[in-house]
Amino acid sequence: MNTMSATAEQLPPVVSLTEGAVEQLKTLLVSEDKGRSFRVYVESGGCSGLQYGMVFDEKRADDLTTEVEGVSVLVDPFSATYLKGAIVDFEDGLNGSGFKVKNPNARLSCGCGKSFEA
């Protein structure tokens, strides 16, 4: 099921993953970080004030979690405020490859795509 649950009530996911992101994460989890979850977070920094971060991590007590096609996704409450409705994609192209966040809450994004202003 693709829903976040902070309580027993069913809530829409804070962060969604595209098919490309799921495929890449499954490959990385098998080869590097078995048993861990994919954490998406926001922290101060970057050229626009806030920046995205992604890491394989352990679940914490206050995390919002979702499961997308076998990939567990974690978001802390602070980051959830800025990431609600965001989509994580994986792009592999001529200009480089990597995970990209499409965030409907970003008023302004920097050219590198790694930082934003809420």
C-alpha positions in Angstrom: 0.0 0.0 0.0 1.4 3.4 -0.9 0.3 5.5 2.2 2.1 7.3 4.9 1.0 6.5 8.4 1.8 8.5 11.5 -1.3 7.3 13.1 -3.8 4.5 12.5 -5.6 6.8 10.2 -4.8 6.5 6.5 -3.1 9.6 5.1 -1.7 10.4 1.6 2.0 9.8 1.3 4.3 12.8 2.0 6.7 11.7 -0.7 6.0 9.6 -3.8 8.5 7.7 -5.9 8.5 7.3 -9.7 9.0 3.9 -11.3 12.6 4.9 -12.2 13.4 5.9 -8.6 11.9 2.6 -7.3 14.0 0.6 -9.7 17.2 2.5 -8.8 16.6 2.2 -5.1 15.9 -1.5 -5.3 19.3 -1.9 -7.1 21.1 0.1 -4.4 19.4 -1.6 -1.5 20.3 -5.0 -2.8 23.9 -4.1 -3.5 24.7 -1.8 -0.6 22.2 -1.3 2.2 20.1 -4.3 2.9 17.6 -3.8 5.6 17.7 0.0 5.6 15.1 2.5 4.4 15.3 5.4 2.0 15.2 8.7 3.9 14.3 12.0 2.2 14.9 15.1 4.3 15.2 18.9 4.2 17.9 20.9 5.9 19.1 24.5 6.0 21.7 25.3 3.3 22.2 25.5 -0.4 21.9 28.6 -2.5 18.2 29.0 -2.0 18.0 28.5 1.8 16.9 24.9 2.1 18.4 21.8 0.5 17.3 18.2 -0.1 19.1 15.2 1.3 18.7 11.5 0.7 20.3 8.6 2.6 19.7 5.0 3.6 18.9 5.1 7.3 17.2 3.4 10.2 13.6 4.3 11.1 13.2 6.7 14.1 10.2 6.9 16.4 8.6 10.0 15.0 9.2 9.2 11.3 6.4 9.2 8.8 6.8 6.0 6.7 5.4 4.6 3.4 6.1 1.5 1.4 6.4 1.9 -2.4 6.7 -1.4 -4.3 8.9 -2.9 -1.5 10.9 0.3 -0.8 10.4 1.8 2.6 10.5 5.6 2.6 11.1 7.7 5.7 10.4 11.4 6.3 10.9 13.2 9.6 8.2 15.6 10.8 10.2 18.8 10.1 10.9 17.7 6.5 7.3 16.6 5.9 6.2 20.2 6.2 8.3 21.1 3.2 8.0 17.8 1.2 4.2 17.2 1.3 3.3 16.1 -2.3 6.9 15.9 -3.5 7.9 13.3 -6.1 11.4 11.7 -6.1 12.5 10.6 -9.6 15.7 9.1 -10.9 17.1 10.5 -14.1 19.9 9.0 -16.2 20.8 11.3 -19.0 23.6 13.1 -20.9 23.7 15.9 -18.3 24.3 13.4 -15.5 22.2 11.0 -13.5 20.8 11.1 -10.0 17.7 11.5 -7.9 15.7 14.6 -8.4 12.9 16.1 -6.3 9.8 17.7 -7.9 8.4 19.7 -5.0 5.1 21.6 -5.3 6.0 23.6 -2.2 9.1 25.1 -3.6 8.5 28.8 -4.6 12.0 29.1 -6.1 14.6 26.4 -7.0 18.2 26.9 -7.7 19.8 25.9 -11.0 21.4 22.8 -9.4 18.1 21.4 -8.4 19.4 20.5 -4.9 18.1 23.6 -3.0 14.9 25.6 -2.9 13.0 28.3 -1.2 9.7 27.5 0.5 
